[in-house]
Amino acid sequence: MQNPSENPGAGPYVTACPVGCTAAITDTDIVVAEGALRRCSGCGQLLSRASTARYNETMAQFNAADFNTPQGRELERRQAVARQRLSRIAALLGKAAADIRVLDVGCSRGQFVAAAIAAGYHAEGVEPAPRIAEAARAAGVPVRTGLLEEQHFPDGSFDALTLFEVIEHLRDPLPLLAECHRVLKPGGILLVSTANAASWTAAAMGSGWDYFDMQKDGGHISFYNPGSMAKIAAKAGFAVARLDTARVKFHDKENTPRPLYVAGKLAAELLNLPAQLAGRGHDMLAYLRKPAVG
């Protein structure tokens, strides 16, 4: 996770389209605690009205001592997801695991890094939350503390980089994407995961979608769609090698009567494949490639 601004303030933390559009930004009818989300009329990016102070307040959770400590089946699920994503990266690179050097940016406690090492990749992480980075090292995972830009890796150091649930926290993501581009080898892959604001879930749940809730998901200020993701990738010098979306939901389990929740879950399961085919799933994975030399 990238560090928030250290300057407190009451004004909106996001004041312009992070994709770089100059089109008008208008209010939407999606109203959350921080106010109505705004939409860039050029790329469809959704933007939070959260103040800098509110942003910093909710970002503090990522350095809490008990943050991100999955156990049991949840940890096994994450490990399986990591192996699947690593396999797709390897296929896109056309390389074996032993020949791939991967860096997880905003790696938290380093679970993805550990899974990559266990699968035979050369992997390390970088994490700006000092307490969590130290916990990763204490567990034997190679994790550096700080921002990617502060590590001063040589040009072309890595075959692959990953940004899992990072980009939605950034007011201005282009400097980070530029640094990712620099430290990737020509032909390398940057995997970005974030939510899809053009999903059927977002359309159905609106302000009830937990991804828009800064209390539940701290620091979420910028919400992408496949079009805005492709546009910012191009601005940073990447081509979209593959873009997948998956999953649909219509109700929040905590606030929905059980019969309605069960019915909605069954309907969502039936729509998972159509959502994936139509690019309307709420989980978005963008595999971005740095062009090869020549």
C-alpha positions as CSV (number, residue, x, y, z in Angstrom):
1,M,0.0,0.0,0.0
2,Q,1.3,3.4,-0.9
3,N,1.7,6.1,1.9
4,P,-1.1,8.7,2.2
5,S,-0.4,12.4,2.2
6,E,1.0,13.6,5.5
7,N,-0.7,16.9,5.2
8,P,-4.1,17.0,7.0
9,G,-6.9,19.0,5.5
10,A,-10.6,19.3,5.0
11,G,-10.7,19.6,1.2
12,P,-11.3,16.7,-1.1
13,Y,-8.3,14.4,-1.3
14,V,-9.0,13.7,-5.0
15,T,-9.5,16.8,-7.0
16,A,-8.9,15.6,-10.6
17,C,-9.3,12.5,-12.7
18,P,-6.3,10.2,-11.8
19,V,-6.3,8.8,-15.3
20,G,-5.4,12.2,-16.6
21,C,-8.6,13.2,-18.4
22,T,-9.5,16.8,-18.7
23,A,-13.2,16.1,-19.2
24,A,-15.9,17.4,-16.8
25,I,-16.4,15.6,-13.5
26,T,-20.0,15.4,-12.4
27,D,-21.9,14.1,-9.4
28,T,-23.5,10.7,-9.4
29,D,-26.4,9.3,-7.5
30,I,-24.1,7.0,-5.5
31,V,-24.1,8.7,-2.1
32,V,-21.8,7.4,0.7
33,A,-20.8,8.8,4.0
34,E,-18.3,11.2,2.5
35,G,-20.8,12.5,0.0
36,A,-21.9,11.7,-3.6
37,L,-19.3,9.9,-5.7
38,R,-18.2,11.9,-8.7
39,R,-17.7,10.5,-12.3
40,C,-15.2,11.6,-15.0
41,S,-17.3,12.1,-18.1
42,G,-14.2,11.2,-20.2
43,C,-13.3,7.7,-18.9
44,G,-16.0,6.9,-16.3
45,Q,-13.7,6.8,-13.4
46,L,-15.5,7.3,-10.0
47,L,-14.0,9.5,-7.4
48,S,-14.5,9.9,-3.7
49,R,-15.3,13.2,-2.0
50,A,-13.4,12.1,1.1
51,S,-11.2,14.8,2.8
52,T,-7.5,14.3,3.3
53,A,-8.1,13.9,7.0
54,R,-10.7,11.2,6.4
55,Y,-8.4,9.4,3.9
56,N,-5.5,9.4,6.4
57,E,-7.8,8.2,9.2
58,T,-9.0,5.2,7.3
59,M,-5.6,4.3,5.9
60,A,-4.3,3.9,9.4
61,Q,-5.8,0.4,9.6
62,F,-3.1,-1.0,7.2
63,N,-0.4,-0.5,9.9
64,A,-2.4,-2.0,12.7
65,A,-0.8,-4.9,14.6
66,D,-3.7,-7.3,13.8
67,F,-4.1,-6.3,10.2
68,N,-4.2,-9.0,7.5
69,T,-3.7,-12.2,9.5
70,P,-5.7,-14.9,7.6
71,Q,-5.8,-18.3,9.0
72,G,-7.0,-21.8,8.0
73,R,-9.2,-22.0,5.0
74,E,-8.9,-18.3,4.1
75,L,-5.1,-18.6,4.0
76,E,-5.4,-21.7,1.9
77,R,-7.7,-19.9,-0.5
78,R,-5.3,-17.0,-0.8
79,Q,-2.4,-19.3,-1.5
80,A,-4.5,-21.0,-4.3
81,V,-5.4,-17.6,-5.8
82,A,-1.7,-16.6,-5.7
83,R,-0.6,-19.8,-7.5
84,Q,-3.2,-19.2,-10.2
85,R,-2.1,-15.6,-10.8
86,L,1.5,-16.6,-10.9
87,S,0.8,-19.3,-13.4
88,R,-0.9,-16.8,-15.7
89,I,2.1,-14.4,-15.4
90,A,4.4,-17.2,-16.2
91,A,2.3,-18.1,-19.3
92,L,2.3,-14.5,-20.5
93,L,6.1,-14.3,-20.0
94,G,6.7,-17.7,-21.6
95,K,9.1,-18.5,-18.8
96,A,9.5,-21.1,-16.0
97,A,9.0,-20.1,-12.4
98,A,12.8,-20.5,-11.7
99,D,13.5,-17.9,-14.4
100,I,11.1,-15.2,-13.1
101,R,11.9,-12.5,-10.6
102,V,8.7,-10.9,-9.2
103,L,8.1,-8.0,-6.9
104,D,4.9,-7.5,-5.0
105,V,4.3,-3.8,-4.4
106,G,2.2,-2.9,-1.3
107,C,2.7,-6.5,-0.2
108,S,1.4,-6.2,3.4
109,R,2.5,-9.2,5.4
110,G,4.0,-10.9,2.3
111,Q,1.6,-13.8,1.8
112,F,1.8,-13.5,-2.0
113,V,5.6,-13.3,-1.8
114,A,5.7,-16.4,0.4
115,A,3.4,-18.3,-2.0
116,A,5.6,-17.3,-5.0
117,I,8.8,-18.4,-3.3
118,A,7.1,-21.8,-2.4
119,A,6.2,-22.2,-6.0
120,G,9.8,-21.7,-7.2
121,Y,9.8,-18.0,-8.2
122,H,12.4,-15.5,-7.1
123,A,10.2,-13.1,-5.1
124,E,10.3,-10.2,-2.7
125,G,8.0,-7.4,-1.6
126,V,7.9,-3.8,-0.7
127,E,5.5,-2.4,1.9
128,P,5.3,1.2,3.3
129,A,3.5,0.3,6.6
130,P,6.5,-0.2,8.9
131,R,4.9,-2.4,11.5
132,I,3.5,-4.8,8.9
133,A,6.7,-4.9,6.8
134,E,8.6,-5.8,10.0
135,A,6.1,-8.5,10.8
136,A,6.7,-10.0,7.3
137,R,10.5,-10.0,7.8
138,A,10.0,-11.6,11.2
139,A,8.1,-14.4,9.5
140,G,11.0,-14.9,7.1
141,V,9.6,-13.2,4.1
142,P,11.9,-10.8,2.1
143,V,10.1,-7.5,2.4
144,R,11.5,-4.0,2.2
145,T,10.0,-1.1,4.1
146,G,8.9,2.0,2.2
147,L,7.6,3.1,-1.2
148,L,8.7,1.5,-4.4
149,E,10.2,4.8,-5.5
150,E,12.4,4.8,-2.4
151,Q,14.0,1.4,-3.2
152,H,16.1,2.6,-6.2
153,F,16.1,-0.7,-8.0
154,P,18.1,-0.7,-11.2
155,D,16.3,-0.4,-14.5
156,G,14.8,-3.7,-15.7
157,S,15.2,-5.5,-12.4
158,F,12.1,-7.6,-12.5
159,D,10.2,-9.9,-14.9
160,A,6.9,-9.2,-13.2
161,L,5.4,-6.8,-10.7
162,T,2.1,-7.0,-8.8
163,L,-0.1,-4.3,-7.4
164,F,-2.9,-6.0,-5.5
165,E,-5.6,-3.6,-4.2
166,V,-3.3,-0.6,-4.3
167,I,-4.3,1.6,-7.2
168,E,-7.7,2.5,-5.8
169,H,-5.9,4.2,-2.8
170,L,-3.9,6.6,-5.0
171,R,-4.8,10.2,-5.9
172,D,-2.1,10.2,-8.6
173,P,-1.1,6.7,-9.6
174,L,0.9,7.7,-12.7
175,P,4.3,8.2,-10.9
176,L,4.0,4.7,-9.3
177,L,3.1,3.2,-12.7
178,A,6.0,5.0,-14.3
179,E,8.4,3.5,-11.6
180,C,6.8,0.0,-12.2
181,H,7.5,0.5,-15.9
182,R,11.1,1.5,-15.3
183,V,12.0,-1.4,-13.0
184,L,10.3,-4.0,-15.3
185,K,12.3,-5.8,-18.0
186,P,11.2,-5.2,-21.6
187,G,8.3,-7.5,-22.2
188,G,7.7,-7.7,-18.4
189,I,4.2,-8.0,-16.8
190,L,2.5,-5.7,-14.3
191,L,-0.5,-7.3,-12.7
192,V,-3.0,-4.8,-11.2
193,S,-6.0,-6.0,-9.2
194,T,-8.8,-3.6,-8.2
195,A,-12.6,-3.5,-8.3
196,N,-14.7,-2.8,-11.4
197,A,-16.9,0.2,-11.0
198,A,-18.7,-0.7,-14.2
199,S,-19.7,-4.1,-12.8
200,W,-23.2,-5.5,-12.3
201,T,-22.5,-5.5,-8.6
202,A,-21.8,-1.7,-8.6
203,A,-24.9,-1.1,-10.6
204,A,-27.1,-3.3,-8.4
205,M,-25.8,-2.3,-5.0
206,G,-24.8,1.3,-5.5
207,S,-23.8,3.0,-2.2
208,G,-24.5,-0.3,-0.5
209,W,-21.4,-2.0,-2.1
210,D,-18.8,-2.4,0.6
211,Y,-16.0,-1.4,-1.9
212,F,-17.3,2.1,-1.8
213,D,-17.4,2.1,2.0
214,M,-14.2,3.7,3.4
215,Q,-15.0,2.5,6.9
216,K,-14.9,-1.1,5.7
217,D,-12.3,-0.6,3.0
218,G,-10.0,2.2,4.2
219,G,-8.6,4.7,1.7
220,H,-10.8,3.7,-1.3
221,I,-10.9,7.0,-3.2
222,S,-10.7,6.0,-6.9
223,F,-12.7,3.4,-8.7
224,Y,-11.7,2.0,-12.1
225,N,-13.5,0.3,-15.0
226,P,-12.0,-1.7,-17.9
227,G,-11.9,1.4,-20.1
228,S,-10.2,3.7,-17.5
229,M,-7.8,0.9,-16.7
230,A,-6.8,0.6,-20.3
231,K,-6.4,4.3,-20.6
232,I,-4.1,4.8,-17.6
233,A,-2.1,1.8,-18.7
234,A,-1.5,3.4,-22.1
235,K,-0.5,6.7,-20.4
236,A,2.1,4.8,-18.4
237,G,3.5,3.0,-21.4
238,F,1.8,-0.4,-21.0
239,A,-0.3,-2.5,-23.3
240,V,-3.2,-4.6,-21.9
241,A,-2.1,-8.2,-22.4
242,R,-5.2,-9.6,-20.6
243,L,-8.0,-8.1,-18.6
244,D,-10.4,-10.4,-16.6
245,T,-13.4,-9.6,-14.4
246,A,-15.2,-12.0,-12.2
247,R,-18.0,-12.4,-9.6
248,V,-21.3,-10.8,-9.0
249,K,-23.3,-10.0,-5.8
250,F,-26.5,-8.2,-5.1
251,H,-26.7,-8.0,-1.3
252,D,-24.6,-7.5,1.7
253,K,-24.9,-10.5,3.9
254,E,-24.7,-8.5,7.2
255,N,-27.7,-6.3,6.3
256,T,-30.0,-8.6,4.3
257,P,-32.7,-11.0,5.5
258,R,-31.4,-14.5,5.0
259,P,-34.1,-15.7,2.4
260,L,-33.4,-12.6,0.3
261,Y,-29.6,-13.0,0.6
262,V,-29.8,-16.7,-0.4
263,A,-32.0,-15.9,-3.4
264,G,-29.6,-13.1,-4.4
265,K,-26.6,-15.4,-4.0
266,L,-28.1,-18.1,-6.2
267,A,-28.9,-15.5,-8.9
268,A,-25.4,-14.1,-8.7
269,E,-23.8,-17.5,-9.1
270,L,-25.9,-18.0,-12.3
271,L,-24.6,-14.7,-13.6
272,N,-20.9,-15.2,-12.7
273,L,-20.0,-16.6,-16.2
274,P,-22.1,-14.1,-18.2
275,A,-20.5,-11.3,-16.1
276,Q,-17.0,-12.6,-16.8
277,L,-17.7,-12.8,-20.5
278,A,-19.2,-9.3,-20.6
279,G,-16.5,-7.7,-18.5
280,R,-19.0,-6.9,-15.8
281,G,-17.7,-8.9,-12.8
282,H,-16.7,-6.8,-9.8
283,D,-13.2,-8.2,-9.4
284,M,-10.8,-6.9,-12.1
285,L,-7.4,-8.2,-13.0
286,A,-5.4,-6.3,-15.6
287,Y,-2.2,-8.0,-16.9
288,L,-0.2,-5.1,-18.4
289,R,2.8,-5.6,-20.6
290,K,5.8,-3.4,-21.0
291,P,6.7,-3.3,-24.7
292,A,9.7,-5.3,-25.7
293,V,12.7,-3.4,-27.0
294,G,12.6,-3.0,-30.8
